[in-house]
């Protein structure tokens, strides 16, 4: 990170890097086993961000439930082309991962 601070600051619109925890609202990220905290300015409404994430999570959950119903329908699985069934399985897996990531983000706010 130290070698790329200028690039990271521009790409992430980051003002400062801190070595120690700050007493500010933050979100926590785990990247390759390392914990990073993103601190927000006072003008960031974390409740609004959390609410938007919860809406997105609900939308993804609804889609996950629909895919689950299709995949549990033996008639669909037997009659649908194999590539469609595989695509639905991939979509299910991706949505499940996305929901988990959103949950972790919500918990960190």
N, CA, C and O atoms as CSV, one atom per row, in Angstrom:
chain,resi,resn,atom,element,x,y,z
A,1,UNK,N,N,0.814,-1.194,0.000
A,1,UNK,CA,C,0.000,0.000,0.000
A,1,UNK,C,C,0.858,1.260,0.000
A,1,UNK,O,O,0.543,2.234,-0.683
A,2,UNK,N,N,1.924,1.235,0.755
A,2,UNK,CA,C,2.764,2.432,0.834
A,2,UNK,C,C,3.327,2.830,-0.518
A,2,UNK,O,O,3.471,4.019,-0.805
A,3,UNK,N,N,3.646,1.853,-1.349
A,3,UNK,CA,C,4.220,2.148,-2.670
A,3,UNK,C,C,3.186,2.692,-3.644
A,3,UNK,O,O,3.543,3.295,-4.656
A,4,UNK,N,N,1.911,2.485,-3.346
A,4,UNK,CA,C,0.852,2.881,-4.285
A,4,UNK,C,C,-0.155,3.858,-3.680
A,4,UNK,O,O,-1.293,3.923,-4.144
A,5,UNK,N,N,0.231,4.609,-2.671
A,5,UNK,CA,C,-0.701,5.509,-1.994
A,5,UNK,C,C,-1.309,6.535,-2.933
A,5,UNK,O,O,-2.507,6.804,-2.850
A,6,UNK,N,N,-0.528,7.107,-3.810
A,6,UNK,CA,C,-1.034,8.146,-4.707
A,6,UNK,C,C,-2.127,7.567,-5.610
A,6,UNK,O,O,-3.176,8.183,-5.795
A,7,UNK,N,N,-1.878,6.395,-6.163
A,7,UNK,CA,C,-2.854,5.759,-7.047
A,7,UNK,C,C,-4.111,5.385,-6.265
A,7,UNK,O,O,-5.224,5.647,-6.721
A,8,UNK,N,N,-3.943,4.777,-5.094
A,8,UNK,CA,C,-5.089,4.380,-4.272
A,8,UNK,C,C,-5.927,5.588,-3.868
A,8,UNK,O,O,-7.156,5.524,-3.875
A,9,UNK,N,N,-5.272,6.676,-3.520
A,9,UNK,CA,C,-6.004,7.879,-3.132
A,9,UNK,C,C,-6.851,8.406,-4.285
A,9,UNK,O,O,-7.997,8.808,-4.084
A,10,UNK,N,N,-6.293,8.405,-5.484
A,10,UNK,CA,C,-7.048,8.903,-6.642
A,10,UNK,C,C,-8.189,7.958,-7.010
A,10,UNK,O,O,-9.320,8.398,-7.217
A,11,UNK,N,N,-7.896,6.671,-7.090
A,11,UNK,CA,C,-8.918,5.704,-7.495
A,11,UNK,C,C,-10.040,5.580,-6.469
A,11,UNK,O,O,-11.214,5.487,-6.828
A,12,UNK,N,N,-9.674,5.580,-5.204
A,12,UNK,CA,C,-10.670,5.384,-4.152
A,12,UNK,C,C,-11.191,6.655,-3.530
A,12,UNK,O,O,-11.973,6.611,-2.580
A,13,UNK,N,N,-10.758,7.805,-4.065
A,13,UNK,CA,C,-11.129,9.096,-3.475
A,13,UNK,C,C,-10.860,9.092,-1.970
A,13,UNK,O,O,-11.711,9.459,-1.160
A,14,UNK,N,N,-9.656,8.666,-1.632
A,14,UNK,CA,C,-9.226,8.537,-0.237
A,14,UNK,C,C,-8.421,9.772,0.134
A,14,UNK,O,O,-7.559,10.218,-0.623
A,15,UNK,N,N,-8.714,10.319,1.314
A,15,UNK,CA,C,-7.971,11.491,1.774
A,15,UNK,C,C,-6.714,11.110,2.538
A,15,UNK,O,O,-5.647,11.677,2.303
A,16,UNK,N,N,-6.833,10.150,3.454
A,16,UNK,CA,C,-5.712,9.792,4.319
A,16,UNK,C,C,-5.677,8.301,4.590
A,16,UNK,O,O,-6.696,7.615,4.507
A,17,UNK,N,N,-4.485,7.810,4.917
A,17,UNK,CA,C,-4.299,6.458,5.424
A,17,UNK,C,C,-3.883,6.579,6.886
A,17,UNK,O,O,-3.061,7.427,7.231
A,18,UNK,N,N,-4.449,5.734,7.743
A,18,UNK,CA,C,-4.108,5.751,9.163
A,18,UNK,C,C,-3.582,4.381,9.565
A,18,UNK,O,O,-4.064,3.355,9.085
A,19,UNK,N,N,-2.588,4.370,10.451
A,19,UNK,CA,C,-2.049,3.112,10.970
A,19,UNK,C,C,-2.826,2.631,12.183
A,19,UNK,O,O,-2.793,1.445,12.510
A,20,UNK,N,N,-3.529,3.543,12.858
A,20,UNK,CA,C,-4.259,3.199,14.084
A,20,UNK,C,C,-5.744,3.445,13.882
A,20,UNK,O,O,-6.150,4.237,13.032
A,21,UNK,N,N,-6.559,2.743,14.689
A,21,UNK,CA,C,-8.005,2.925,14.611
A,21,UNK,C,C,-8.395,4.336,15.005
A,21,UNK,O,O,-7.783,4.952,15.878
A,22,UNK,N,N,-9.427,4.831,14.341
A,22,UNK,CA,C,-9.947,6.166,14.605
A,22,UNK,C,C,-11.319,6.043,15.262
A,22,UNK,O,O,-12.001,5.032,15.091
A,23,UNK,N,N,-11.718,7.040,15.992
A,23,UNK,CA,C,-13.044,7.064,16.626
A,23,UNK,C,C,-14.029,7.751,15.684
A,23,UNK,O,O,-14.557,8.821,15.987
A,24,UNK,N,N,-14.267,7.113,14.532
A,24,UNK,CA,C,-15.156,7.650,13.509
A,24,UNK,C,C,-16.022,6.513,12.982
A,24,UNK,O,O,-15.658,5.345,13.117
A,25,UNK,N,N,-17.175,6.845,12.378
A,25,UNK,CA,C,-17.966,5.793,11.728
A,25,UNK,C,C,-17.139,5.123,10.634
A,25,UNK,O,O,-16.405,5.791,9.906
A,26,UNK,N,N,-17.262,3.799,10.522
A,26,UNK,CA,C,-16.447,3.099,9.542
A,26,UNK,C,C,-17.138,1.845,9.035
A,26,UNK,O,O,-18.104,1.360,9.623
A,27,UNK,N,N,-16.620,1.338,7.935
A,27,UNK,CA,C,-16.998,0.028,7.408
A,27,UNK,C,C,-15.723,-0.804,7.419
A,27,UNK,O,O,-14.635,-0.284,7.171
A,28,UNK,N,N,-15.856,-2.085,7.704
A,28,UNK,CA,C,-14.706,-2.970,7.784
A,28,UNK,C,C,-14.669,-3.894,6.578
A,28,UNK,O,O,-15.685,-4.460,6.177
A,29,UNK,N,N,-13.491,-4.035,6.016
A,29,UNK,CA,C,-13.276,-4.942,4.883
A,29,UNK,C,C,-12.184,-5.931,5.251
A,29,UNK,O,O,-11.213,-5.567,5.915
A,30,UNK,N,N,-12.334,-7.168,4.828
A,30,UNK,CA,C,-11.280,-8.164,4.985
A,30,UNK,C,C,-10.822,-8.528,3.584
A,30,UNK,O,O,-11.592,-9.050,2.778
A,31,UNK,N,N,-9.551,-8.243,3.307
A,31,UNK,CA,C,-8.978,-8.520,1.996
A,31,UNK,C,C,-7.743,-9.377,2.196
A,31,UNK,O,O,-6.772,-8.954,2.823
A,32,UNK,N,N,-7.790,-10.583,1.658
A,32,UNK,CA,C,-6.684,-11.536,1.788
A,32,UNK,C,C,-6.250,-11.699,3.233
A,32,UNK,O,O,-5.056,-11.793,3.521
A,33,UNK,N,N,-7.206,-11.731,4.136
A,33,UNK,CA,C,-6.905,-11.945,5.551
A,33,UNK,C,C,-6.528,-10.690,6.318
A,33,UNK,O,O,-6.425,-10.736,7.543
A,34,UNK,N,N,-6.321,-9.583,5.645
A,34,UNK,CA,C,-5.996,-8.324,6.318
A,34,UNK,C,C,-7.271,-7.521,6.523
A,34,UNK,O,O,-8.144,-7.501,5.656
A,35,UNK,N,N,-7.378,-6.863,7.666
A,35,UNK,CA,C,-8.558,-6.062,7.988
A,35,UNK,C,C,-8.276,-4.596,7.674
A,35,UNK,O,O,-7.274,-4.025,8.105
A,36,UNK,N,N,-9.188,-4.011,6.912
A,36,UNK,CA,C,-9.106,-2.597,6.572
A,36,UNK,C,C,-10.388,-1.922,7.027
A,36,UNK,O,O,-11.474,-2.490,6.916
A,37,UNK,N,N,-10.255,-0.716,7.535
A,37,UNK,CA,C,-11.422,0.069,7.914
A,37,UNK,C,C,-11.475,1.300,7.032
A,37,UNK,O,O,-10.466,1.964,6.793
A,38,UNK,N,N,-12.663,1.584,6.560
A,38,UNK,CA,C,-12.881,2.785,5.763
A,38,UNK,C,C,-13.652,3.754,6.648
A,38,UNK,O,O,-14.772,3.469,7.072
A,39,UNK,N,N,-13.047,4.892,6.919
A,39,UNK,CA,C,-13.677,5.908,7.763
A,39,UNK,C,C,-14.372,6.933,6.890
A,39,UNK,O,O,-13.871,7.331,5.839
A,40,UNK,N,N,-15.535,7.348,7.352
A,40,UNK,CA,C,-16.353,8.267,6.570
A,40,UNK,C,C,-16.337,9.659,7.186
A,40,UNK,O,O,-16.184,9.830,8.395
A,41,UNK,N,N,-16.502,10.654,6.304
A,41,UNK,CA,C,-16.667,12.022,6.781
A,41,UNK,C,C,-18.016,12.130,7.476
A,41,UNK,O,O,-18.860,11.240,7.366
A,42,UNK,N,N,-18.204,13.209,8.175
A,42,UNK,CA,C,-19.453,13.418,8.928
A,42,UNK,C,C,-20.684,13.480,8.028
A,42,UNK,O,O,-21.783,13.144,8.468
A,43,UNK,N,N,-20.519,13.900,6.788
A,43,UNK,CA,C,-21.675,14.101,5.920
A,43,UNK,C,C,-22.180,12.807,5.264
A,43,UNK,O,O,-23.098,12.868,4.446
A,44,UNK,N,N,-21.621,11.661,5.591
A,44,UNK,CA,C,-22.069,10.388,5.042
A,44,UNK,C,C,-23.138,9.804,5.966
A,44,UNK,O,O,-22.906,9.622,7.161
A,45,UNK,N,N,-24.303,9.517,5.402
A,45,UNK,CA,C,-25.411,8.955,6.180
A,45,UNK,C,C,-25.318,7.430,6.125
A,45,UNK,O,O,-25.784,6.805,5.172
A,46,UNK,N,N,-24.710,6.837,7.160
A,46,UNK,CA,C,-24.522,5.390,7.192
A,46,UNK,C,C,-25.856,4.650,7.268
A,46,UNK,O,O,-25.979,3.537,6.758
A,47,UNK,N,N,-26.849,5.262,7.901
A,47,UNK,CA,C,-28.170,4.619,7.969
A,47,UNK,C,C,-28.795,4.501,6.584
A,47,UNK,O,O,-29.421,3.489,6.269
A,48,UNK,N,N,-28.628,5.523,5.761
A,48,UNK,CA,C,-29.149,5.480,4.391
A,48,UNK,C,C,-28.417,4.411,3.579
A,48,UNK,O,O,-29.042,3.667,2.824
A,49,UNK,N,N,-27.124,4.337,3.731
A,49,UNK,CA,C,-26.337,3.318,3.037
A,49,UNK,C,C,-26.786,1.927,3.468
A,49,UNK,O,O,-26.961,1.031,2.642
A,50,UNK,N,N,-26.968,1.766,4.774
A,50,UNK,CA,C,-27.416,0.471,5.310
A,50,UNK,C,C,-28.802,0.109,4.770
A,50,UNK,O,O,-29.047,-1.039,4.401
A,51,UNK,N,N,-29.693,1.080,4.725
A,51,UNK,CA,C,-31.046,0.863,4.209
A,51,UNK,C,C,-31.006,0.438,2.736
A,51,UNK,O,O,-31.717,-0.484,2.334
A,52,UNK,N,N,-30.180,1.106,1.942
A,52,UNK,CA,C,-30.050,0.751,0.527
A,52,UNK,C,C,-29.483,-0.658,0.350
A,52,UNK,O,O,-29.918,-1.406,-0.525
A,53,UNK,N,N,-28.517,-1.008,1.182
A,53,UNK,CA,C,-27.954,-2.361,1.123
A,53,UNK,C,C,-28.997,-3.411,1.507
A,53,UNK,O,O,-29.045,-4.484,0.907
A,54,UNK,N,N,-29.820,-3.111,2.490
A,54,UNK,CA,C,-30.864,-4.047,2.905
A,54,UNK,C,C,-31.896,-4.236,1.797
A,54,UNK,O,O,-32.391,-5.345,1.594
A,55,UNK,N,N,-32.224,-3.160,1.076
A,55,UNK,CA,C,-33.147,-3.269,-0.059
A,55,UNK,C,C,-32.551,-4.150,-1.152
A,55,UNK,O,O,-33.235,-5.005,-1.715
A,56,UNK,N,N,-31.282,-3.935,-1.443
A,56,UNK,CA,C,-30.615,-4.734,-2.465
A,56,UNK,C,C,-30.569,-6.204,-2.032
A,56,UNK,O,O,-30.777,-7.109,-2.841
A,57,UNK,N,N,-30.294,-6.423,-0.749
A,57,UNK,CA,C,-30.243,-7.781,-0.220
A,57,UNK,C,C,-31.610,-8.465,-0.349
A,57,UNK,O,O,-31.682,-9.641,-0.705
A,58,UNK,N,N,-32.671,-7.746,-0.066
A,58,UNK,CA,C,-34.027,-8.304,-0.197
A,58,UNK,C,C,-34.332,-8.659,-1.652
A,58,UNK,O,O,-34.907,-9.709,-1.939
A,59,UNK,N,N,-33.943,-7.780,-2.554
A,59,UNK,CA,C,-34.161,-8.022,-3.984
A,59,UNK,C,C,-33.407,-9.277,-4.425
A,59,UNK,O,O,-33.957,-10.113,-5.142
A,60,UNK,N,N,-32.158,-9.407,-3.999
A,60,UNK,CA,C,-31.360,-10.579,-4.340
A,60,UNK,C,C,-31.964,-11.840,-3.724
A,60,UNK,O,O,-31.962,-12.901,-4.349
A,61,UNK,N,N,-32.482,-11.724,-2.499
A,61,UNK,CA,C,-33.080,-12.880,-1.831
A,61,UNK,C,C,-34.325,-13.351,-2.578
A,61,UNK,O,O,-34.549,-14.554,-2.715
A,62,UNK,N,N,-35.129,-12.414,-3.059
A,62,UNK,CA,C,-36.310,-12.778,-3.845
A,62,UNK,C,C,-35.907,-13.535,-5.106
A,62,UNK,O,O,-36.516,-14.549,-5.448
A,63,UNK,N,N,-34.890,-13.045,-5.788
A,63,UNK,CA,C,-34.414,-13.716,-6.992
A,63,UNK,C,C,-33.836,-15.090,-6.651
A,63,UNK,O,O,-34.041,-16.050,-7.393
A,64,UNK,N,N,-33.127,-15.185,-5.549
A,64,UNK,CA,C,-32.567,-16.460,-5.098
A,64,UNK,C,C,-33.684,-17.467,-4.831
A,64,UNK,O,O,-33.571,-18.639,-5.190
A,65,UNK,N,N,-34.754,-17.006,-4.204
A,65,UNK,CA,C,-35.890,-17.883,-3.915
A,65,UNK,C,C,-36.539,-18.386,-5.205
A,65,UNK,O,O,-36.921,-19.553,-5.292
A,66,UNK,N,N,-36.666,-17.507,-6.210
A,66,UNK,CA,C,-37.247,-17.912,-7.498
A,66,UNK,C,C,-36.387,-18.976,-8.175
A,66,UNK,O,O,-36.901,-19.967,-8.694
A,67,UNK,N,N,-35.082,-18.759,-8.164
A,67,UNK,CA,C,-34.167,-19.727,-8.780
A,67,UNK,C,C,-34.229,-21.048,-8.020
A,67,UNK,O,O,-34.226,-22.119,-8.626
A,68,UNK,N,N,-34.286,-20.968,-6.703
A,68,UNK,CA,C,-34.375,-22.167,-5.879
A,68,UNK,C,C,-35.625,-22.980,-6.216
A,68,UNK,O,O,-35.575,-24.208,-6.289
A,69,UNK,N,N,-36.745,-22.286,-6.421
A,69,UNK,CA,C,-37.986,-22.965,-6.799
A,69,UNK,C,C,-37.836,-23.668,-8.150
A,69,UNK,O,O,-38.269,-24.807,-8.322
A,70,UNK,N,N,-37.211,-22.966,-9.109
A,70,UNK,CA,C,-37.020,-23.576,-10.430
A,70,UNK,C,C,-36.135,-24.822,-10.329
A,70,UNK,O,O,-36.431,-25.855,-10.930
A,71,UNK,N,N,-35.041,-24.710,-9.559
A,71,UNK,CA,C,-34.115,-25.830,-9.457
A,71,UNK,C,C,-34.688,-26.995,-8.656
A,71,UNK,O,O,-34.281,-28.139,-8.856
A,72,UNK,N,N,-35.618,-26.720,-7.763
A,72,UNK,CA,C,-36.230,-27.804,-6.993
A,72,UNK,C,C,-37.392,-28.456,-7.756
A,72,UNK,O,O,-37.921,-29.485,-7.333
A,73,UNK,N,N,-37.780,-27.851,-8.876
A,73,UNK,CA,C,-38.828,-28.392,-9.726
A,73,UNK,C,C,-38.202,-29.445,-10.648
A,73,UNK,O,O,-37.490,-29.116,-11.596
A,74,UNK,N,N,-38.481,-30.705,-10.349
A,74,UNK,CA,C,-37.880,-31.798,-11.118
A,74,UNK,C,C,-38.220,-31.698,-12.598
A,74,UNK,O,O,-37.388,-32.023,-13.446
A,75,UNK,N,N,-39.434,-31.253,-12.919
A,75,UNK,CA,C,-39.835,-31.096,-14.310
A,75,UNK,C,C,-38.958,-30.103,-15.045
A,75,UNK,O,O,-38.569,-30.344,-16.188
A,76,UNK,N,N,-38.640,-28.976,-14.395
A,76,UNK,CA,C,-37.777,-27.967,-15.014
A,76,UNK,C,C,-36.395,-28.542,-15.261
A,76,UNK,O,O,-35.843,-28.406,-16.353
A,77,UNK,N,N,-35.842,-29.183,-14.249
A,77,UNK,CA,C,-34.481,-29.708,-14.352
A,77,UNK,C,C,-34.396,-30.787,-15.434
A,77,UNK,O,O,-33.405,-30.860,-16.161
A,78,UNK,N,N,-35.424,-31.619,-15.540
A,78,UNK,CA,C,-35.409,-32.699,-16.529
A,78,UNK,C,C,-35.616,-32.206,-17.959
A,78,UNK,O,O,-35.002,-32.734,-18.886
A,79,UNK,N,N,-36.476,-31.197,-18.151
A,79,UNK,CA,C,-36.833,-30.747,-19.489
A,79,UNK,C,C,-35.975,-29.598,-20.019
A,79,UNK,O,O,-35.796,-29.468,-21.230
A,80,UNK,N,N,-35.456,-28.781,-19.141
A,80,UNK,CA,C,-34.675,-27.618,-19.595
A,80,UNK,C,C,-33.327,-28.068,-20.162
A,80,UNK,O,O,-32.762,-29.071,-19.727
A,81,UNK,N,N,-32.823,-27.313,-21.136
A,81,UNK,CA,C,-31.484,-27.629,-21.662
A,81,UNK,C,C,-30.443,-27.566,-20.536
A,81,UNK,O,O,-30.540,-26.753,-19.616
A,82,UNK,N,N,-29.467,-28.433,-20.640
A,82,UNK,CA,C,-28.436,-28.538,-19.587
A,82,UNK,C,C,-27.741,-27.204,-19.335
A,82,UNK,O,O,-27.448,-26.865,-18.188
A,83,UNK,N,N,-27.475,-26.443,-20.400
A,83,UNK,CA,C,-26.779,-25.166,-20.208
A,83,UNK,C,C,-27.641,-24.169,-19.417
A,83,UNK,O,O,-27.106,-23.342,-18.679
A,84,UNK,N,N,-28.959,-24.243,-19.567
A,84,UNK,CA,C,-29.852,-23.358,-18.809
A,84,UNK,C,C,-29.849,-23.756,-17.336
A,84,UNK,O,O,-29.809,-22.897,-16.455
A,85,UNK,N,N,-29.891,-25.044,-17.078
A,85,UNK,CA,C,-29.862,-25.527,-15.691
A,85,UNK,C,C,-28.543,-25.125,-15.027
A,85,UNK,O,O,-28.531,-24.683,-13.878
A,86,UNK,N,N,-27.443,-25.279,-15.750
A,86,UNK,CA,C,-26.134,-24.894,-15.209
A,86,UNK,C,C,-26.064,-23.390,-14.964
A,86,UNK,O,O,-25.503,-22.943,-13.964
A,87,UNK,N,N,-26.634,-22.618,-15.876
A,87,UNK,CA,C,-26.659,-21.162,-15.715
A,87,UNK,C,C,-27.461,-20.781,-14.470
A,87,UNK,O,O,-27.058,-19.889,-13.724
A,88,UNK,N,N,-28.580,-21.443,-14.246
A,88,UNK,CA,C,-29.394,-21.173,-13.056
A,88,UNK,C,C,-28.624,-21.536,-11.788
A,88,UNK,O,O,-28.693,-20.819,-10.791
A,89,UNK,N,N,-27.897,-22.639,-11.827
A,89,UNK,CA,C,-27.080,-23.034,-10.669
A,89,UNK,C,C,-25.995,-22.000,-10.403
A,89,UNK,O,O,-25.729,-21.658,-9.250
A,90,UNK,N,N,-25.365,-21.500,-11.469
A,90,UNK,CA,C,-24.343,-20.450,-11.312
A,90,UNK,C,C,-24.958,-19.168,-10.766
A,90,UNK,O,O,-24.389,-18.527,-9.883
A,91,UNK,N,N,-26.125,-18.795,-11.297
A,91,UNK,CA,C,-26.812,-17.599,-10.800
A,91,UNK,C,C,-27.148,-17.749,-9.323
A,91,UNK,O,O,-26.994,-16.807,-8.547
A,92,UNK,N,N,-27.607,-18.937,-8.938
A,92,UNK,CA,C,-27.939,-19.214,-7.541
A,92,UNK,C,C,-26.706,-19.029,-6.656
A,92,UNK,O,O,-26.757,-18.366,-5.620
A,93,UNK,N,N,-25.609,-19.626,-7.086
A,93,UNK,CA,C,-24.361,-19.534,-6.316
A,93,UNK,C,C,-23.876,-18.086,-6.210
A,93,UNK,O,O,-23.467,-17.639,-5.139
A,94,UNK,N,N,-23.924,-17.359,-7.331
A,94,UNK,CA,C,-23.480,-15.958,-7.325
A,94,UNK,C,C,-24.348,-15.096,-6.422
A,94,UNK,O,O,-23.838,-14.269,-5.666
A,95,UNK,N,N,-25.664,-15.289,-6.502
A,95,UNK,CA,C,-26.571,-14.508,-5.656
A,95,UNK,C,C,-26.345,-14.823,-4.181
A,95,UNK,O,O,-26.374,-13.930,-3.335
A,96,UNK,N,N,-26.122,-16.092,-3.883
A,96,UNK,CA,C,-25.866,-16.490,-2.494
A,96,UNK,C,C,-24.597,-15.805,-1.970
A,96,UNK,O,O,-24.570,-15.318,-0.840
A,97,UNK,N,N,-23.555,-15.774,-2.796
A,97,UNK,CA,C,-22.311,-15.096,-2.420
A,97,UNK,C,C,-22.538,-13.592,-2.233
A,97,UNK,O,O,-22.039,-12.997,-1.278
A,98,UNK,N,N,-23.294,-12.984,-3.153
A,98,UNK,CA,C,-23.571,-11.546,-3.067
A,98,UNK,C,C,-24.351,-11.210,-1.794
A,98,UNK,O,O,-24.067,-10.213,-1.130
A,99,UNK,N,N,-25.328,-12.042,-1.461
A,99,UNK,CA,C,-26.113,-11.820,-0.242
A,99,UNK,C,C,-25.220,-11.903,0.984
A,99,UNK,O,O,-25.359,-11.111,1.916
A,100,UNK,N,N,-24.309,-12.855,0.981
A,100,UNK,CA,C,-23.381,-12.998,2.112
A,100,UNK,C,C,-22.480,-11.764,2.234
A,100,UNK,O,O,-22.257,-11.260,3.335
A,101,UNK,N,N,-21.969,-11.286,1.109
A,101,UNK,CA,C,-21.110,-10.093,1.120
A,101,UNK,C,C,-21.872,-8.867,1.611
A,101,UNK,O,O,-21.344,-8.069,2.386
A,102,UNK,N,N,-23.116,-8.722,1.156
A,102,UNK,CA,C,-23.921,-7.590,1.596
A,102,UNK,C,C,-24.180,-7.689,3.094
A,102,UNK,O,O,-24.129,-6.683,3.802
A,103,UNK,N,N,-24.457,-8.890,3.578
A,103,UNK,CA,C,-24.678,-9.082,5.021
A,103,UNK,C,C,-23.458,-8.671,5.830
A,103,UNK,O,O,-23.581,-8.007,6.859
A,104,UNK,N,N,-22.285,-9.067,5.363
A,104,UNK,CA,C,-21.057,-8.695,6.062
A,104,UNK,C,C,-20.847,-7.183,6.042
A,104,UNK,O,O,-20.405,-6.595,7.029
A,105,UNK,N,N,-21.166,-6.566,4.917
A,105,UNK,CA,C,-21.039,-5.097,4.820
A,105,UNK,C,C,-22.005,-4.409,5.762
A,105,UNK,O,O,-21.636,-3.447,6.435
A,106,UNK,N,N,-23.256,-4.896,5.820
A,106,UNK,CA,C,-24.255,-4.299,6.716
A,106,UNK,C,C,-23.807,-4.431,8.155
A,106,UNK,O,O,-23.930,-3.487,8.936
A,107,UNK,N,N,-23.288,-5.590,8.511
A,107,UNK,CA,C,-22.823,-5.803,9.889
A,107,UNK,C,C,-21.679,-4.878,10.254
A,107,UNK,O,O,-21.537,-4.478,11.409
A,108,UNK,N,N,-20.853,-4.534,9.250
A,108,UNK,CA,C,-19.673,-3.703,9.549
A,108,UNK,C,C,-20.017,-2.222,9.675
A,108,UNK,O,O,-19.199,-1.440,10.160
A,109,UNK,N,N,-21.224,-1.825,9.243
A,109,UNK,CA,C,-21.582,-0.391,9.312
A,109,UNK,C,C,-22.034,0.017,10.696
A,109,UNK,O,O,-22.367,1.181,10.918
